[in-house]
Amino acid sequence: MELLRYYETRNLAKDYDKYRPSYSQEVAEKIMKEVHLQIHSSTPFTKLGKMLDVGCGGGQATCLFSPYFESVLGIDISAGQISVAIEKNIRKNVQFQLVNSGKFPLPDNSIEFVNCATAAHWLDITLFQSECERVLKRNGCVALYAYLHKEVIDMDTGRMLALEHDYRQAIRIFFEAIYAHPRNRLVEKRYEPIFDQLANPTKRWVENITFVKYDTFHTFRGYFDTIGEYRNTMNNRVTGDKDPLDEMMKRLKEIWELNDKQDNEIQLKVIYEVNTIMFHKE
């Protein structure tokens, strides 16, 4: 499977870091609780040796795990994302490395944990699982997960905004207009196809992981503005073509009955669900 490169530029990497939600520390805590339960010799207060973050992007998830490990390595195929991750990193036990294949730059049986945050849908899952089982020590764990909008609440009124048929249709029209790669659908399907594809018999779901981000309507737009295929579409747009993101955001305002407000006046509480799969090396 060829490497899919939709998040290459540094400008996109900086905007991605600005507008995409940051995982809460609670996400790392819940995952690490599972890791410590699997690695029987450790306690929740004992640092483990080394972890790898695959598809680390700008390091949004990577650094959350630094308190739990002596050494953390984040890898990504995007030079722009890696440059942003290195630029903002202040943790001495965290490093980032550019890679150009699905192979991990680590020796066999060398680490305790592999993390993959909102990136697994871009990967060759068969190769990913094989590489995880190669580099992990016995009982070492893997977590792969992606966030998805669960609830959006209008902070002014406390009203829960609909994320059902009309919302999904607006998103679908936008994705069609930007020629979004079909693998984006794996996130919408809550990674269930990836779970089915994994051959490791220890695979399991970790339930009830969520986190919250507070947005204006403008910064909520930034979530979609940082989709790689949208940026490619806009770079190749012919003068006079409609902006598919403008069209989608207008439609969302209509669906949510927010047309009487400016984008920066609309305050939103966005709850994300984190659909999380874990497995370990037997």
N, C-alpha and C positions, 0 to 999 in steps of 0.2 A: 504493500500500500504506500502511495506517495505521501510525502509530508505536505500537510495542508497549511498554507501560509497566508493568513488573513490579517495578522496583527503585527506586521513587520516594522512599521515606521515609528520613529521616536515620538513624533507629535501625537500619534494615536496612543502610544504607550503612556504618555503623560496625561492625556485626557482620560484614558481608561483608569488610571490611578486616581484621578480627581473625582470622576463621576460614578464609577462602579462601587457597589457597597463593600465595605470592609467587613470581613468576618469578625464576629465578636469572640472574645476570649473564651466564652462558654462553649463555642464550637470545638475549640482545641481541647478544652477540659473534658468534654463528653467523649471525644475520640480517644484521648489519652487514658481515660478510665478503662476503656475497652482494651487498649494496648497493655496496660499494666495487669489487667486480669488474665490476659493470655500469657504474658511472660511471668510465670509464677514466681520466679526468684526475686522479682523486684517489688517494691512498695510504691505507692503513689508519690512518695517524697524522694525517691531515688532517681537521679538523672541516669538516663540510658546513654549508650555510646553515640550512635550516629543515625541520622535520618536523611532521606532523600525526598525532595519535593519535585515532582515531574510536571512539566508545563507550568512553571512557577509564575510566569508573567512578570509583573513588577514586584513580586514578593509579598502580595497582600496577605496570603495565608502562611507563607514560609516562616515569617518572623514570629508568628503567634506561637510556634512550637519551640522556639529557641530556649525557653526556660527548662524544657524537659530533656534536652540532649546536650552532650558535650560538644557535638559538632553537627551542623546542619548544612546541606548542600542543595541549592535550588538550580534546576536546569530548564532551559527553554531553547526553542529553535529561532526565536526572534531576537536579533541583536538590539533592536530598539527597546524591547521589554527588559532585557538583561541590563542594558545601560541605565535604565531608570531604577531597577532594583538595586544595583550597585551604588548609584548616586545617593539614594535615600537610606541605605542600610547603616545603622549605627551599632549593630550587635557584633561583637568580636568573634562569636562562635558560628556566625552565619556567612557563607560564601555563595556566590552565584557563578554559573558557568554556561557559556553558549555551547550548544550541541547541534549536530547536523544529521542525526539519525535517531531511530527509536531505541538504540542500544544505550544502556546506562554506563557512564564513565566510572565504574566501580568494580572492584574485584568480587569474586564469588564469596558468599557467606560472610559479608562484612558489615551489615547494618541491621538495625532492629525494626525500622519503620519506613514505609514508602507512603507518601501523601500525594494525592492528585486532586486538586481543587478546581472544579468547573473547567476541566481540560480533557477529561477522559473521552468525551464524545468526538474529539479530534484525533484520537490515537488508534493505532492498530491494537485492538484489545488482546488478541492472541499473543502478539509479541510483547505487549505490556505485561501480561501475566507471566510469561516465560522469563522475562528479565527480572520481575519481582522475585520469583522463586529462585532465580540464580543468585541475586545479590543478598537476599535476606538470610539471616541466621535462622536456625530452627526456632519455631514459634514466633518469628518476626511477623509483623502485621502490615496490612495494606488498607488504606482508606481512600476510596474514590467517591466524590460527591459533587453535586451541583446545586446552586441556589435557584429558586423560582419564586415569583411573586405568589404569596398566599393570601394576603389581605392588604387592601389600600384603604386608609381611613382619612376622611376630610377632617383636619384638626379643628377647623372653625365650628363645625356642626356636630362632630362625633359620628357622622354618617359613614357607614361602610359602603365603599364604592364597588359597583358590580364588576366582577372578573369572569363573568360567564359568557354566554353566546356572543353578544355584540362586541365585547372586549376582545375575545379570542378571534373573531372575524376581522376586526381592525388590525390586529397583530398579524394575522395570516396574509391579509392584503399587502401590508408593508413588507413582509418577508418575501412575498412573490415579486414585488416591485424591485427589490434589491438583489434578486436572484440568490437568496440565502442558500447556503449549502444544506442539503437534506439532513446532515448530521445534527443541525440545530434542533431538529425535532426530537432527538433523544433526550434533551433537557425537558422539553414540554411533556414527554412521556415519563418523566421522573426517573430516568435511567433504567427503567424496567427491561428494555431490550439488552442493555449492557449486562445486567444481572443474569439474564438468560444465557448470554454468550459466554460468560465466565465458566470455565470448566472446573475450577478449584472446588472441591466438595465442602470446604469450610465456609463458603460464602454465606453472608447473612446481612440483613438490614439492621441498621441502628436507627431506632425510631425517635420521633419528637425532638429533633434539633431545629431550632429556629433562631432568628436574630432580627433586630429592628434597625431601620434606617429612616431618618427624618429628612424629607425632601421638600423643596418647592416644586411646582409643576415644571419649572425650568430645569432644575437639576434632575428631576425624574426623566425628562427628555434626554438628558445626558447619558442615561443608561443605554438608550437605543442608538444615540449618536455615536457611541463607541463600538458598535458592531462593525467588524472589519469589512463585510460585504457592502454595508451602507457607505462607508468611506470610499470604497472602490467605485461604487455607483456614482457618487457625487464627483469624483475625480474625472470620470468619463462622461459626465452629463453634457448634453447639447444645450446651448443657450435657449431658454424658453421652456425647457422641460420642467414639469412640476417636481418639487422636492417631496419624495414619498414620506419623509418624516414629518414635514409640515402638515401633509394631508392626514396622517395618522393621528397626530396630536390634536388637530382640529376635531377629528371624529371622537377622540376620547373626551374632549371637553363637552361635546354634545351628549355623549352617552352618560357622562357623570353630572350633567346639568351645571357646568361651571363656566358657561360662556360669558357671564356678567363680570368675571374677574380677570385681572392681569396675571400672567404666568407666575410672577414673583410674589403675588399676593396669596396664591393658593398654597397652603401648608398641608403636607401629606405625611402620614405615618405609614411606612411601608414595612410589612412583616414578610420576611422571607422564610420559606421552608428549605431545609438543607437535606436533600434526598441522598442518604449515605449508605454505601455498600462497604463492608469490610470482609477480608479473608486473611488467613495466615498460612505460613509454611509449616507443613507437618514434619 
